[in-house]
């Protein structure tokens, strides 16, 4: 599974919890949005994270 910025933004679009977590990461670590988004991916999505299945579902072609 790879980090894809557009997919991560799509996942976050309707997920208030992820939006809040992104803001927390930006504030706590002083990261710019793009770096915080990647950090959020590694913390909450990658390798069995809470949102891994939802992220992978965005990768599947829509019929």
PEHU-V562534 format. One record per backbone hydrogen bond with DSSP energy under -1.0 kcal/mol. CO is the residue of the C=O (numbers start at 1). NH is the residue of the N-H. Records with the same first field share a line. If there is no record, write none. Layout:
CO: NH ; NH
//
This chain:
4: 8
5: 9
6: 10
7: 11
8: 12
9: 13
12: 15
15: 19
16: 20
17: 21
18: 22
19: 23
20: 24
21: 25
22: 26
23: 27
24: 28
25: 29
26: 30
32: 36
33: 37
34: 38
35: 39
36: 40
37: 41
38: 42
39: 43
40: 44
41: 45 ; 46
44: 51
45: 49
49: 52
51: 55
52: 56
53: 57
56: 59
//
